[in-house]
Amino acid sequence: DRADASGLDAGTIGLTVNLGDGQDAGVTTTTTLRTSTATAVFGQPVTLTANVSSAAGSPTGGFVTFRAGNSVLGTALVDANGQATLTLPLGIGSTTLTASFAGTGNFANSTSAGVALTVNPAATSVALTSSASPVVAGQSVTFTAAVSVLAPGVGVPAGTVTFMDGNVILGTRALGPTGTTSFTTSFAAAGGHAITAVYNGNFTLQASTSQALTEQVNAPATPPAATTPQATTTALVASATTVRVGQSVTFTATVRGPAGSATPTGTVTFMDGNVILGTVAVVTGGQARLTTNFAAAGGHVITAVYNGDANFAASSSRSLTEQVRKATTTALVASATTVAVGQPVTFTATVRDPSGTGTPTGTVTFKEGNVILGTGTVGADGKARLTTNFAVAGGHVITAVYSGDANFASSSRSLTEQII
């Protein structure tokens, strides 16, 4: 028999299949398949409904297997009305769906004709906000973009957002786990800047662009007359607070004017007490850097003096103390290299200034591995001593660690003491 499909819903196709092998295969059935939509978007649940019928009425019981191409999507039980349904989201692309009824009782198997379904990327939207508006030219501002998936699509957006100033790309940032990302920048030119955030999309989500946000950038405040320059502050830091004689260290001075003002220009002079180390121009960001080294050990009191310009007054940093130490060498000897368990042995550490121009002071710590055996004071002869004994036989690695002082850097030396 051929089924009359004229009474089926639009988009529904019916097919009768009689699976026989020459023997009685039972009552012939017809399975038809329809979908809740012919076109879906990523993440949207699609309901698949299979209707199983026959000349003897609708079968009750048995199962329908739903497939996309050759892939099984799931199985559902046929209800009292001869229907089986399955609701689930499907992957991106176009596919052909079928429903196969597994016969039960006197009802034979049957499979529906294919029904086409297309799943497209879901639409998105971008919301853009600014941390501050207006701002002053050169002042930092942070733009935050939040990407959302529009219904009926679902999911958390992934990928990148490009921030634009008109047609100029400001930068591109990856979305975080909540679908948001931020970009921090500043503008040199005053005026209204039309900022947009462009979500670049991915395989499952469509690209989208935020509404333009106008970021108002104002010119810096006009400086007062040259007779009343604006006040400044100068901060000073060092790349390291303790260095050896001859080792390079970089001092960075940062000059700032009042909030909302332009960046001071001019020069900064770096001083070691009353001695000028050098004078450096202030560059973008109000910073000046000087890299130098010291030939003399001891504490060097460093100050950065901003010399001012036509619009900004001079200022000095707080001083910092750069500790400069001479290199040392430490030698270690034992009164005997092999002693018996319990027998005293004396370790002597000799600390020297290789240049021969000074005498290190301070202490030497004698250690076996991480265990401190004792500490000795460095005498006028540069020596520190420790007498001890050992309860365990074997090779004991002894290290003498000179701790350094105000003028001399630390150093160490090891030896192996054999205990029998």
N, C-alpha and C positions, 0 to 999 in steps of 0.2 A: 504494500500500500504506500501511497505518497501522501504526506501530511499536508493539509491546507494551512499555509502560514499567514493567510490574509487577516486573521484575527489577532496576531501577535503584536506586542508593543513595537514602536519604531526603534530600529537599531537591533532588533532581536531576530536571530536566524535559527530555524529549526531544522533538524535532520534526523531521519529515522534510520537506524542501523540494526539489521537483523544478523546477529552473529551465530551462524549455524554451521554444523559440520555434517549435515545430511540427517541428523537425528532431531528429535523434538527439542527446540531451544527455549520454549516457553513463550509467554506473551510478548509480542514486539513492543518496544517502548520508543518514545521520542524525547530527546533532551534538548531544550532550548536554553540559551544563555543571554542574559542582558546585563549591562553595567550601569552604575548610577551616573556615569558620565563617560563620554567618548574621549574627552581631553581633560587631563588633570595636571596639577603642578606638583613639584617635588614635596614630599611630606604629606600630601593630601590623601586621606583614606578613601579608597574606592570600594564600593560594595558590589560583589559579583553574585548574581541570583540565577540559579539553575532551576528550571521547571521540568519535572519528569512526568510524562503522561502516556496513556495507552488506551486502546479501545476498551479495555476492561477496567478503566479507571486509573487513578493515580496510585502508584505504589507507596506504601508506608514502610519506612525503614530502608536499609541499604545506605550506601555512601556515594557522594559525588566528589571526584578529584578535579581540582581546578589547576590549569596549567597556563604558563606563559611560554609559548613555543614548546620546547621539550622539558622545561623546568617546572617542577611541581611547586605550586604556591601553597597548597593546603588541601585538607579534606573536611567535608561537612556532612552531617547526617541529614537524610531526607525526612522532612516532617510530615504530619498528617495531611497536609495540603499538597504534597508532592514537590515541595520546595526545599532547596538547600542554599544557604548563603555563606559568604566569606567576605569579611571586610579587612582590608590591609592597604598600606601605601605601597606603591610600586616604583621601580627604578626609572631613571631618566631614559627617554627614547621611545620608539614605537615598537609595539609587540602585537601578537595575535593570541587571544585568550580562547581556551576551550574548556568545556566541562564534560567529564566522563562519568556516567552512571554505572556503578557496579551492580549488576542484576542481583535480585534477591527473591527467594520463593519461586513463583512462576514467571517473574518478570525478567526479560533478557537485558543484556548490556546495551548501552547506546551512548554516542558521543555527539555533542553539539557541533554545529559549524563554527568556524573561527569568527571571533568578534575583535575588531581592531581597537586598540587603545594607545593613545599617545600621552606621555608624561613629559611636560616641559619644565625648565628651571623655574623656581618660584620667584615672584617679584619681591623687591626689597625697597626700603626707604632709608634715607640718611638724615639724622638730626644733627645740626652743627651748632655749637655754642662757643663763646669766647670768655676767657677768664677776666677780661677788662676791656672796656671801651667807653670813652676814648683813652688812648695812651699817648705818650710823648715819643717822638722819633728817637730810636735807640733803646726804648724801654721794652723788656721782654713781655710777650703775651702768649698764652697757651690756648690753642684751639682743640676742642674735643668733639670727635665724631662718634655717634652711636648708630649702628646699623641694625635694622629690624627686618624680619621676614614677614611679608604681608599675607594675611589669611586668603585662601585656605591653606597656604604653605605653612610649614613648621620647621623649626630647627634653629640652631645658634650660628650666625654668620661666621665664616672664616675667610681669610685672604688678606688683602691690603686695601688701604685707603690713601688716595693721593690728594694732598691739600694744594689748592690753586689760588693764586692772586690774579684774577682775570684769566689770561691765557698763560701765565707764568707758573710753572710748577715750583712750589715751595719745598715739598718733600713728600716722601711716601713712607707710611708706617704700617706694620702688621697689626691686625685686630687681636685683642686679648680674648681670654676665655669667655668674657661676658658680651662680646660683640662691640667693644668700644676701643678707641685708641686716641692718643693725643700727640700734638706737634707744637713745639715751642719755638718761636722766632721773634724777630724784631724788624722794624721798618726804618729805613733811612730817609724815605721821602714822606713829607706830610701830605694829608689829604685823605679822602675816603678810599679804602681798599676793598674791592668786592671779593670776598673769600668764599670759596665753595669746597666741599669735601666730596670726592668721587670714589664711591665703592667700586672696585674693579671686578667684582663678581667672581664666580668659580663655576665648576661643572654643574652644580645643582642650584645655584642662585644667580639671578640676573643682576647686572650692574645697575647702579642708580647714582644720582647726584642730588646733593642737598640743595635747598634754596640758598641763594646768595645771602651772605651775611656781610654787612658793611662795617668794616673796622675803621673807626675814625682815628687818624694819627695826626697829632698836633705838633707844631714846631716847638722846640724847647723855649722856655721862658726867656725873654730878652734880658741879657745880663744888665745889672745896674751900671751906672756911669763908671768910667775908668777910675775915677777918684775913690770909688767905694767897691773894690773887687769883692767877689763872693768868697765866703770862707771855705776852706777845704780841710779835709782830714787825710792823713797819710798813714797807712798800715804797712808793717814790715814783717816778712817771714823769711826763714832760711831753709834751704833744701835739706840741711842736716845741722843739728846744734852742736855736735862734737865731730871733729875731723882731725886727721894727723897733719903734721907739718908737711907742706907741699901738696896736700890733697885739695882738689877743687871743691868749692862750695858756691851755690848761687843764691843771691839775695834778691827778693822780689818786693818792690814797693808798689802799693796800689793807692792812687790818688782819687778822691771823690769830692764832688761839689755838693751843694744842697740837693735834696730830692727834686727831680724833674728838670734839673739843669743839664747843660751840655757837658761833655767830657773835658776836663782840664787838659791843656797842652803844656809844652815847655820841657823842663828837665828836672831830674832828681840827682842830687849829689849824695853818694854813700860815704860815710865817715867811720874811721876806726879811732875812737876818741877824737882828737883834734887833727888826725891825719886823713887827708882825702884819698879814698880808694879809687874813685872814678865818678864821672858824671855821665848820665845816660838819658836819652830822650824818652818822654812819655809817649807810648804808642796806644793803638786802639784798645779800649777797655780801661784806660787810665793806668796802665802798668808800665813799670820800668824795671829792667833786670840787669844785674851785674854779677858776673862769674869771676872769682878770684881765688887766691890761696895765700897762706900765711907761712912766713919763714920762721917766725918766733912762736914758741909755745906759750901757753897761758890763756887767760880769759881776755878776749877782745870785745870791747863794748862798741857795737855797731849801731849807727843811726842813719836813717834816710831823711834827707831834707829836700822837700819840694820847693823849687825856686820861684813858683808863681808864673802867671802870664798877664796879658792885658785885662783879662776878666776875672781871674782867680787869684786869691791871696796865697802867699807861701805858707807852708806848714811843715812840721817835723813829726816823724814817727816816735813812738816810744822806743827806747833803745832795747836791744837784745844782746845777750852775751854769747859769743861764739867761742866755745872751748876748743883750743888747739893744743894737741899733744904730740910730743916727739915719739917716734917708734922706739921700741925696746926689743932686746933679745933676752931670753931666759935660758940658762944652762942648768942642767940637773945631773948631780952625781950622787952615788951612794958610798958610804964608808966601806961597804963590801957588797959585791954583786951577788954573792951566794951566802946565805946564813941558814942556821938551823931553826926549826920551829921554836918560838919563844926567845930566840937570841936577839938582843937589841941591834938595830941598824940605824945609822944617821943619814938622812937625806939633806943635801945642801943645794939650794937654788941660788944661782948668781944672776942678778938682773943688771943689764948694762945698757948704756946709751951708746949706740954705734958711732955717733959723731964724737963722743968723748968730751962733750961740752957741759955735761950735767950729771947729777947723781940721782937716780930714781929713789923715791921713798914709797911708803905704803906697806902692803902685806902680800905674802905669798900663801896660797891655800894648797895644801898637799892632799891629793885625792887618789883613791883606788877605784877606778870606774866612776860611779856617781856617789861613792861613799867618801865623806870628808874625814881624813885622818887627823888633820890639825892645821893650824894657821901659825905662820911665823912672821915676825916683823923684819923688814929689810933694814939692815944696819948701814952704817956709814961706808962699809966696804962693799955694799950692794948685795950682801948675802943674807939669806934666811934659812934657818935650819929646823928640822924636826927629827926627833929620835922616837922610834916606835918598835914594835915587834909583831910577829904574825903567828897565829895559832893554826893556820892551815898550810900544808905544803903545796908547792906548785909555783907556777910563774905568776907574779903579781905585777900588773901594769900600773905604775905610779906616774902621776902627772902633777907638775908644779905649775900653778896658775897665778901669775902676777896680776893684781887687780888694777894697777895703774894709779896715778895720782893726778893732781891738777895740771901737771906739765908733761906727763909721760903716759903713753898708751899701754894697754894690757898686752901680755904675751904669755906663752906657755911652752912647756917641753915635757916629754914623757921618757920613761925607761922601764925595763922589765927587771924586777927583783926576783931571784930564784930562791925559794924556800924549800929546804930539804928536811 
